[in-house]
Amino acid sequence: MKIGSIVVPKEDFESYVPAGFVSSGRQWVGIVIDFDEGEPVVFWDEEYREEIEYAHQLEVIGESSN
């Protein structure tokens, strides 16, 4: 996982990512924009712009070509 990685919550953590947010069938897709003490900072949407997440709760589904 690196800056620019496209991520989704792993299946066991869908109710925790974004942090504390329980979604109702929504598929969360975010982009890693930074790291904070080794944990990824993810932009999910306009409401959740900079969420610090646990790396073990995320699955990388795509990478930046840069």
Summary of the structure (lengths in Angstrom):
residues: 66
radius of gyration: 10.8
end to end distance: 13.5
largest distance: 33.7
contacts: 166
relative contact order: 0.34
helix: 9%
strand: 35%
